[in-house]
Each structure stands twice: as structure tokens, then as C-alpha cells.
Amino acid sequence: MIPSRLGISDRDRVLELTDLVALIGESVVLRPKGREHVGLCPFHEDRKPSFAVVTHKGNAFYNCFACGSSGNAIDFMMGYHKMDFPEALRFLAQRAGIELQSRGVDAPRAGDPDSPASLRRANEAALRFFQRTLSDPMLGSAASTALSTRGIDAAMIERFRLGAAPDSTEGLANYVEKLVAHQSQNPDEDLSPEMIRASFESAGLLRRRGSRVDAFRNRVMFPIADELGRCIAFGARAIEAGDEPKYLNSPESALFHKGKSLYGIDLAKRAIIQSRTAIITEGYTDVIACHAAGIENAVATLGTALTRDHARVLQRLCDTIVILFDGDIAGQRAADRALEIFFAAPVDLKICTLPDQLDPDELLRQPNGRERFDAAVAASEDALTHLIGKFRVELDARPGLSARQRTVENMLTKLIALGLASLEGIRRRLVIDSISATSGIPAGEIERGLAAQRQRSAAPRESTEGLATPIAVPVADSRGNAERDFVSILVAWSSLCDTRITLEEGDAAPLTEFILPTALQDIGARALYAPIFNWIEEGKPFTVQDLLAELGDPSLKALVTDLYTLGSKRFSDEAQARSGLVTAARALDRLQRRMHLATAPVATTPEELDQHLTRIRAAGPRPSAIARTARSAS
């Protein structure tokens, strides 16, 4: 450790010995520009590099010319990594090998059990307990066998700090009591016995059942870390076949947000920056299998679809993102979701389908698995190519002149909704040229069509429903009613936005993973659902007043009040409304499946044709207006 120097404060010493470019470069790709280094700002949604790190003017500092964020190394750790001042100072001192003068910052202190510092302390203590349990020949034998069966060896167990929760309701609870007893020998008012116990409860590690008991029992424990490698939560996989649910996550807290966290980001970040490429898989074992095979730029989402927060993290680290997904309808939905999130982001998005519908874990355990994996990634389809391919299939399925016109207009509408206007010139030109080549319509004509649609979108027009109609694309009454029924429930019962939908495959996921704004064809329903969708993803509660304030178009405001009235009258209580919302989401999902199957290429042999019709029938009946039974019952 470097000793402190008299007359120089800990703060000044830390700042003096911290390489600001290297520090920020661990979280943001920085490129030299003159005497500065520039990159995408980590403090706002930046699409053009507006963030600069300056080191040639005496004191090193960073500054964003767009959002105004600025400061030194300590400010960066506090702002980006959500540390308080003592925590940031300790981290940077340890990083630089500095011995701090003040003993007051040697240990974290937090009297609030819900504070990030308290939650981190509880998670780190639990991590040690779970690791010890896994290494215990008796307590950890079942978990060790489960990991061995999946081909996870000792090196990967150590690298990912895997552990086990014992088959007991009091294993961790008793360990916490030992920590309390130890603390009582060194009294600290900020670390009282009850505060220690409460912090484990707030972290979701203990729960109340009379007394506090273990929240995780007989499970393999996967620590979830932030970019600095600090444990912020756990993923827990059941060991016994009938133990449901198969996976459990720690609850969201001041420290942990599923929609912002990526499993393995701490171990993958350096490889992502070096390769300029991130590979996104579906689960913990997929990430571990990739790293074991030397593919260290792999991360996974935590049981959720990709979010804008995931995009913000990754676009600052790399230029290319490869999404691994299954080729079934659920995988198609994941690809569409990724396209919506990354379409206007300054990265190249590629979609990879692994051979034989294998997941990375299964493929990489085969003798030639690495070669087949690399070949699949190399053959990944560019997101734009994927989008144009779907457009071409839809055109081919609708040979009539009017039908083709509506298909082209729908495609242009979708591009506007995805953010075509925000794309830079060359990228935008490539999109338009691809649409032109596929449809046979001159690029200039497409440009004029886009301009006309944007103009109509910006200028409200009178209609019998009081709704501005941005484009001349008719939506079948049944489909439009179904979509408005769905949105009306969310408008009137905003408390239900946390509802998880279970579909035919048995998947249960948030609304935003199944129903995207661009999937709604009714212009009014889509305009209302877009801000609601973003609020749900951000975990932000909202009211009708918030929605009215978000929408500038008077006709859309009128639609809000109409749908609020409709949704309020349909259901007598929240339980009935939740049931109606599930019914509505499932019906729209079935309709999307039918459309996907109807536009997919169909072989001409009788056997394959019969199979295709069977799949369409299995997708369920075509919904008209949704939940009519619930409406009449109320």
C-alpha cells in the first residue's frame, strides 16, 4: 500500500493517483480525439458521442456537452456506480493501492437496512455462506451433483462464485445470528442486531414466518454482480425436479433491478470492450458454458426481455450485439423485441439461431460444439436483414395490389415508430434502399410516403371517433376493438402493470415482453400504449393525469378519457380487472401467432400443408373484441 503524505488529504491523493481515462474506460468505450477521449455519455441516452474525458488541463475531469454531467473520478463512481462518498473513496483508494489516513472511512456504515450499503453487506455475507455450503461434502452434495451434471467444473464454480442454499429453513438464519453475536462483541449503533437481521430481510434472503427463515432452500445459488463485481442479488435454481418455480430471483431493491442488470457483466465487460462485441444468451448456465469455452464476452438477461437500460449499458461498451434465440414463436418475439430496443441505437444488432434449436450450454458440450457455435455466430443475420426478410414474406403472401399497398404502408408506419427519423443519414439511407429493393418502389417515393405519414401524425384530424388518424391504413374493427380493450384496462387500472402473463408454452413474463407498441395496429391504441410501455419497463407508477400530460394531441387526450371510462365500468374490482387483462393479452398474443403462421412460407406437399393448418388451428380462435364476457358480467 502507498502510505499517505502529510498535508495532502485522502481525497486529493486518490484523485492524483487515479487514471481517469482508464477508470471510465472500464465502463465506456473511449476513443482519442485530439488531446481528449470521447464516448457515449453513461448518464443519459446518448446516440452521438457527447461525453469527453479531459486530462491535459491540470485536473482530470469528465464532461457531457449534451446533459451537462461533469466531475472527477469520485463523482463518476458516485454518479454511475451509485456509491456514497466514503464508499467511492475507499474503492478508488484500494484500486490505486493507497492507505487512507482517516479511520472513519475504513468500514461501511449504514443505519438504514434498505440502503445500498446495507443490502450489499447482506448479499456479500450470504454469498460467503452459500459458497461454504456448496463446498460442504454433506450440505452441498446435491447442488454439486446438479452442477456436475450440467458440465460446470470447479474452475467455473470459483470464477462465478457459485454456491448452494441448504435444504433447511434455518441455515442462513442461524448464520445471521452468528453474525449478530459477533457484532455484539464490537457494538456499533449503526449495526444493531435488529438492523443486521432487517438488512437480510430487505435483500430477500430471509423472510417472515413468525420468526425469520431462509428465503432460498435446496437450490443452486448464482450470485448476480454489478459491473464492479459486487454481489447485488441472487438467482436460485431448484435442485429437485418438482420444486417450482424452477428459478427464483432476489426481489428488486435499491440495489437490484432486473431490467437493468445483466448476468456476468462483471466478468464479460473487459472482453466485450476488447472484441467490441457482446453476445446475449438466455440464462445463467448458458453464460457459464460460453465462458468455459473461451467465449468471455457473453452475458444474459435475468428472465426478462431486453430493455432500454440493457441497451444503454451495452452500447457504451461495444459496436455489435449478437442475440442468441430459439427459432420458435417465442424466439421470434424476442428478436422483434430486441429490434425495437436497438433499432435506433448506435450499434449493429445481429440475430443468431443456433443449430438444431440447441441452447449454448447444450451445443458447447458437444465434441465439435465450439466450432458449430462460432459458425452460427459468424452467420448471424443483421437485424435490418431480419426485418426486411419478414417484410418480403408478408409481401409475397399478399399478391393483390391493395394488399401490397397496405403492407408497405404498415412497414413504413413501423419504421417511424422504431425511430427511423433519428437515424443518421447513411444508416437511414440503407434502410430506405432495402425497402425500395424489396418492394420495387423507388426510394424517392418511399421518402415522400414517410414524410407524408410523419406530417399526418403531427397534424390531428377530425374523425367520428375523435381520434387523429396518422396514416390511411385500415384496421379491421375486430382487431382495433381488441387492442383498445387491452389498453383501456391499463389506462383504468394502472396498478395492474406488474401483471405477469402465462401463455401456452408455460412462460410467465411481464406484459412488455409479450405485447410491443409496434404490434398494435390501431393508431390510437399504439399512441397510448407507447408511454405506458416505457413506464412499465422503468418500474415507474403512473396515473391518467400522467398519460394526459404525456400526450399533446387533443384527440388522443379524448381517447384517454374514453378508454378510462370504458375500463373503469367493465370491472368491479382489481381482481376481476387483472383477469380481464390476462385474457386480453393472451388473445392479442394468439392473434400475433396466427399472423406469424399465416405469413410464414408453406410447403406444397399435402403432409406439410396439413401440418401448417394444424399449427394455425392450435394458435386458437381469431379474437374479435376482447373479454366481452367479462364486460357483460360487470
ABEGO torsion letter per residue (X at the ends): XBBBBBGBBAAAAAAAABBAAAAAAAABBBBBBEABBBBBBAABBBABBABBBBAAAGBBBBBBAAAGBBEBAAAAAAAAAGBBAAAAAAAAAAAAGBBBABAAAABBBBABAABAAAAAAAAAAAAAAAAAAAABAAAAAAAAAAAAAAGBBAAAAAAAGBBBBBBBAAAAAAAAAAAAAAAAABBBAABBAAAAAAAAAAAGABBBBGBBBBABBGBBBBBBBBAAGBBABBBBBBABAABOBABBBBBBBAABBAAABBBGAAAAAAAAAAAGBBBBBABAAAAAAAAAAGBAABBBBBGBBBBAAAAAAAAAABABBBBBBBABAAAAAAAAAAAAAAAABABBBBBBBBBGGBBAAAAAABAAAAAAAAAAAAABBBAAAAAAAAAAAAAAABABAAAAAAAAAAAAAAAAAAGAAABBAAAAAAAAAAAAAAAGBBAAAAAAAAAAAAAAAABBBBBAAGBBBABBBBBBAAAAAAAAAAAAAAAABAAAAABBBBBAAGBBBBAAAABBAAABABAAAAAAAAAAAAAAAAGBBBBAAAAAAABABAAAAAAAAAAAAAAAAABABAAAAAAAAAAAAAAAAAAAAAAAAAABBBBABAAAAAAAAAAAAAAEBBBBBBGAAAAAAX
